[in-house]
């Protein structure tokens, strides 16, 4: 867990915050650090801060799937020289419920890069418990009102529960928040 006091101290010198929720193996983090984000994220970055640059950005990431923890540790080390700061919450899922609670994660078990979901049914041989953090509370604690926040969200179907929570929380009125989402329509029915 990253102490809120440290996060806010670092935030004071950042011009932008980039949050990758569902970072998977870190490809999108590396693309951001090398100024090559996907076009929809680039559009958000330019809207949030037209002169954005990785070296003036505080980068945060959350990834629930333990499969990617060793890889993300390496990505964190590689990102450090290219961004203002980097903090990755390993084996942690963004949720709409109580802060710092265990949640059930379902890995598809195929061994490919397709992720894991907290919306899948518990009890399969590929399910396990990981840490869940209330994303709204985390955003409010980790960011400051004067710094724009760009969120890249790829949470394997959990967007259908996270987005209503974000919208109804009022966090958008307290933060300059820009959210890019990868939709998982095939999982919508499970939420």
Protein Blocks (a to p, Z undefined) as FASTA:
>chain_A
ZZfklmmmmmmmpcbdcddehklnommmmmmmnopacfklmmmmmmmommgcfklcccdd
ddfblklmmmmmmmmmmmmmmpmbdcddehiacdfbdehiadddddehlopabdcdfkbc
ehiakbccdddddfklmmmmmpcfklccdddddeehplmmmmmmmmmnommmmpccdddd
dddfklmmmZZ
